[in-house]
Amino acid sequence: MKITHYILFTILLTCNVCGASAIPIPAKEIGTDLIRQDFEENLKKAEAGDKAAQFYIGNSYSAGIGTPKNYKHAYIWFSLAAAQGHEKAKVKQNDIEKKLTPQQISNAQDLALYKQLAISKQNELKPVISEKSIEGHFITAATEGDLFIVTGKIKNPTAHTISHVKLKGTLLTTGKIKAMDRTVFCGNTIDEANLKKMKITQIEKQLMGKNAIIKPGESSQFMIVFSKLPADLSNFTVTLVDSKKLQKSPIGP
C-alpha cells in the first residue's frame, strides 16, 4: 500500500512540474513587442507616402521607441512629412537638425530624396490581374438561358491599401471583334446555384455592389457574367479600369 501511494505521488509531482513549464511572459516584454509591431506597421504606411505615419516614424527614431534611436533617420522621416505640409514635422525637423553635423544633414537630405523617389515609383504601381487564375465557362440558367462566367484574381503589388478596383470583361467574336462589355468591382462573386435563379439585372447589381479592400501583397477574387451571348463567341479579355488608394490613416496628425 505504501508503494502505491509513493508511485501516485510521483506521478502527480511530475504532472505539476510539466504544467509549470509554461512560464508567463512579463508584461514589460509584451508591451515592447506591441510597440515594435506598431512601429513596423507604421513604417509600411510611411514608405507608402502617408505623412502622418512618416511623422510617427520620425518620432520613433528621435525617441528610440520601437527602434534604436537614430537622429539622422528621424530627420529623414520628418523632412518627408514636412514636404507634404505636416506642420509639426517641420518643427521637429528643425529641432533634430540642431543635433546633427553639417555632413550628417547633407547625407540625410540625399537619403530623403532617394526615399521620396522610391515612394513615388512604388505609388505608380497598379493592381495586377493574375492571368493564371482567369477561367471562363458556360452555365445554363433557368431565367436567363446560357451565361458565360469569367472568374479570376487580382493582386495588389503596391505599398498601400486599395479599393474600388473596377474591371472590364469583353467578349470577342470571330476575327477578334468586340461583341459586348461588362464592368464589375473586384471582390463580388455569386455561387452558381444562385446565378441560375437570378435575373441578369440582379446579377449585374450584385457584382457592382461592394468594393473590396485589398491590402499590400494580398489578392481578391472577381466575377464577370455575360448573358445574351453572340453565336460566334471565340474569346474574351479582362482589363483593369480603375482603382483607388485608401487615404484614411488611423494615426492623427
C-alpha positions as CSV (number, residue, x, y, z in Angstrom):
1,M,0.0,0.0,0.0
2,K,2.9,2.4,0.8
3,I,4.5,1.6,-2.6
4,T,1.2,2.5,-4.4
5,H,1.0,5.9,-2.6
6,Y,4.6,6.7,-3.5
7,I,4.0,5.9,-7.2
8,L,0.9,8.1,-7.2
9,F,2.7,11.0,-5.5
10,T,5.5,10.7,-8.0
11,I,3.1,10.9,-11.0
12,L,1.3,13.9,-9.6
13,L,4.6,15.7,-8.9
14,T,5.7,15.0,-12.5
15,C,2.5,16.4,-13.9
16,N,2.8,19.6,-11.8
17,V,6.3,20.1,-13.0
18,C,5.2,19.8,-16.6
19,G,2.4,22.2,-16.1
20,A,4.7,24.8,-14.6
21,S,7.0,24.7,-17.7
22,A,4.8,27.4,-19.4
23,I,6.3,30.5,-17.8
24,P,4.2,33.6,-18.3
25,I,5.8,36.4,-20.4
26,P,6.4,39.5,-18.3
27,A,4.0,42.4,-19.1
28,K,7.0,44.6,-20.0
29,E,8.1,42.2,-22.8
30,I,4.6,42.1,-24.2
31,G,4.5,45.9,-24.2
32,T,7.8,46.1,-26.0
33,D,6.6,43.6,-28.7
34,L,3.4,45.7,-29.3
35,I,5.5,48.9,-29.6
36,R,7.8,47.2,-32.1
37,Q,4.8,45.8,-34.0
38,D,3.2,49.3,-34.1
39,F,6.5,50.7,-35.4
40,E,6.7,48.2,-38.2
41,E,3.1,48.7,-39.3
42,N,3.5,52.4,-39.4
43,L,6.8,52.1,-41.3
44,K,4.9,50.3,-44.1
45,K,2.5,53.2,-44.3
46,A,5.3,55.7,-44.2
47,E,7.0,54.0,-47.1
48,A,3.8,54.2,-49.0
49,G,3.8,58.0,-48.6
50,D,1.5,58.5,-45.6
51,K,2.6,61.8,-44.0
52,A,1.1,61.0,-40.6
53,A,2.9,57.7,-40.5
54,Q,6.1,59.4,-41.6
55,F,5.8,61.8,-38.7
56,Y,5.2,58.9,-36.4
57,I,8.4,57.1,-37.6
58,G,10.4,60.3,-37.2
59,N,9.2,60.5,-33.6
60,S,10.1,56.8,-33.1
61,Y,13.7,57.3,-34.3
62,S,14.0,60.5,-32.4
63,A,13.0,59.0,-29.1
64,G,14.2,55.4,-29.7
65,I,10.7,54.0,-29.3
66,G,10.2,50.6,-31.1
67,T,13.6,51.1,-32.8
68,P,17.1,52.2,-31.8
69,K,17.5,56.0,-31.5
70,N,18.8,57.5,-34.8
71,Y,18.7,61.2,-35.3
72,K,19.6,61.0,-39.0
73,H,16.8,58.6,-39.7
74,A,14.4,60.8,-37.7
75,Y,15.5,63.8,-39.8
76,I,14.8,61.9,-43.0
77,W,11.2,61.0,-42.0
78,F,10.4,64.4,-40.5
79,S,11.6,66.0,-43.7
80,L,9.4,63.7,-45.9
81,A,6.4,64.5,-43.8
82,A,7.2,68.2,-43.7
83,A,7.5,68.2,-47.5
84,Q,3.8,67.1,-47.6
85,G,2.8,70.0,-45.4
86,H,2.9,68.4,-42.0
87,E,3.4,71.4,-39.7
88,K,4.6,69.5,-36.6
89,A,7.1,67.6,-38.7
90,K,8.6,70.9,-39.8
91,V,9.2,71.9,-36.2
92,K,10.6,68.5,-35.3
93,Q,12.9,68.6,-38.4
94,N,14.4,71.9,-37.2
95,D,14.9,70.5,-33.7
96,I,16.6,67.4,-35.0
97,E,18.8,69.5,-37.3
98,K,20.5,71.0,-34.3
99,K,21.7,67.6,-33.2
100,L,23.4,66.7,-36.5
101,T,26.6,67.8,-38.1
102,P,26.5,69.6,-41.5
103,Q,27.8,66.4,-43.1
104,Q,25.1,64.3,-41.5
105,I,22.4,66.8,-42.6
106,S,23.7,66.7,-46.2
107,N,23.7,62.9,-46.1
108,A,20.2,62.8,-44.6
109,Q,18.9,65.1,-47.3
110,D,20.3,63.0,-50.0
111,L,18.8,59.8,-48.4
112,A,15.4,61.6,-48.1
113,L,15.5,62.4,-51.8
114,Y,16.2,58.8,-52.7
115,K,13.4,57.7,-50.3
116,Q,10.9,60.1,-51.9
117,L,11.8,58.9,-55.4
118,A,11.3,55.3,-54.2
119,I,7.9,56.1,-52.7
120,S,6.8,57.9,-55.9
121,K,7.9,54.9,-58.0
122,Q,6.1,52.5,-55.7
123,N,2.9,54.5,-55.8
124,E,2.9,54.4,-59.6
125,L,2.3,50.6,-59.5
126,K,-1.2,49.4,-60.3
127,P,-3.2,46.2,-59.4
128,V,-2.2,43.2,-61.4
129,I,-4.7,40.7,-62.9
130,S,-3.4,37.1,-62.4
131,E,-3.6,35.6,-65.8
132,K,-3.1,32.1,-64.5
133,S,-6.2,32.5,-62.3
134,I,-8.6,33.5,-65.1
135,E,-11.2,30.9,-66.1
136,G,-14.2,31.1,-68.4
137,H,-17.1,28.6,-68.6
138,F,-20.8,28.3,-69.6
139,I,-23.8,27.5,-67.4
140,T,-27.5,27.3,-68.2
141,A,-29.7,29.4,-66.0
142,A,-33.4,28.9,-65.5
143,T,-34.2,32.6,-66.0
144,E,-31.6,33.9,-68.5
145,G,-30.6,30.8,-70.5
146,D,-26.9,30.4,-71.4
147,L,-24.5,32.5,-69.3
148,F,-20.7,32.9,-69.7
149,I,-18.9,33.2,-66.4
150,V,-15.4,34.7,-66.1
151,T,-13.6,34.4,-62.8
152,G,-10.1,35.2,-61.5
153,K,-8.0,37.1,-59.0
154,I,-6.3,40.5,-58.9
155,K,-3.3,41.2,-56.7
156,N,-2.2,44.5,-55.1
157,P,1.6,44.9,-55.6
158,T,1.7,48.4,-54.2
159,A,2.7,49.5,-50.7
160,H,-0.7,50.9,-49.9
161,T,-4.2,49.6,-49.4
162,I,-6.5,49.9,-52.4
163,S,-10.3,49.7,-53.0
164,H,-12.8,50.4,-55.8
165,V,-10.9,48.0,-58.2
166,K,-13.0,48.1,-61.4
167,L,-12.6,45.6,-64.1
168,K,-14.0,45.3,-67.6
169,G,-14.7,42.0,-69.3
170,T,-15.0,41.9,-73.1
171,L,-16.4,39.2,-75.3
172,L,-14.8,38.7,-78.8
173,T,-16.3,37.1,-81.8
174,T,-14.6,35.6,-84.8
175,G,-12.0,38.0,-86.1
176,K,-11.4,39.4,-82.6
177,I,-14.4,41.7,-83.0
178,K,-15.7,43.2,-79.7
179,A,-19.3,42.0,-79.1
180,M,-20.1,43.3,-75.6
181,D,-18.6,44.6,-72.4
182,R,-19.4,44.2,-68.7
183,T,-17.9,46.2,-65.8
184,V,-17.7,44.9,-62.2
185,F,-16.0,45.7,-58.9
186,C,-13.4,43.3,-57.6
187,G,-14.5,41.3,-54.5
188,N,-18.0,40.4,-55.7
189,T,-18.9,36.8,-56.5
190,I,-22.1,34.7,-56.7
191,D,-22.3,30.9,-56.4
192,E,-23.6,29.1,-59.4
193,A,-26.7,27.8,-57.7
194,N,-27.9,31.4,-57.2
195,L,-26.7,32.5,-60.6
196,K,-29.1,30.0,-62.2
197,K,-32.1,31.5,-60.4
198,M,-31.3,35.3,-60.7
199,K,-32.2,37.7,-63.4
200,I,-29.2,39.4,-65.2
201,T,-30.2,42.8,-63.7
202,Q,-29.9,41.3,-60.2
203,I,-26.6,39.7,-61.1
204,E,-25.1,42.9,-62.5
205,K,-26.2,44.9,-59.5
206,Q,-24.6,42.4,-57.1
207,L,-21.4,42.3,-59.0
208,M,-21.2,46.1,-58.7
209,G,-22.3,46.1,-55.0
210,K,-19.4,46.3,-52.6
211,N,-15.8,47.5,-53.0
212,A,-13.2,45.0,-51.8
213,I,-10.4,46.5,-49.7
214,I,-7.1,44.9,-50.8
215,K,-4.0,45.3,-48.5
216,P,-0.5,45.4,-49.9
217,G,0.6,42.0,-51.3
218,E,-2.9,40.5,-51.0
219,S,-5.4,39.3,-53.7
220,S,-9.1,39.4,-54.2
221,Q,-11.5,37.5,-56.5
222,F,-13.7,38.8,-59.2
223,M,-16.5,37.5,-61.4
224,I,-17.9,38.8,-64.7
225,V,-21.2,37.4,-66.1
226,F,-22.4,37.7,-69.6
227,S,-25.9,36.9,-71.0
228,K,-27.5,37.0,-74.5
229,L,-24.3,35.6,-75.9
230,P,-23.2,36.1,-79.5
231,A,-23.4,32.9,-81.7
232,D,-19.8,33.1,-82.9
233,L,-18.2,33.8,-79.5
234,S,-14.5,32.9,-79.7
235,N,-12.6,34.6,-76.9
236,F,-12.7,37.2,-74.1
237,T,-10.4,39.7,-72.3
238,V,-10.3,41.2,-68.8
239,T,-8.7,44.6,-68.2
240,L,-8.2,46.9,-65.3
241,V,-10.4,50.1,-65.5
242,D,-9.6,51.9,-62.2
243,S,-8.6,51.6,-58.6
244,K,-8.4,53.9,-55.6
245,K,-5.7,54.3,-52.9
246,L,-7.2,54.4,-49.4
247,Q,-6.2,57.7,-47.9
248,K,-7.6,57.1,-44.4
249,S,-5.0,56.5,-41.7
250,P,-5.6,55.7,-38.0
251,I,-2.7,57.9,-37.0
252,G,-3.5,61.5,-36.1
253,P,-1.5,64.5,-37.5
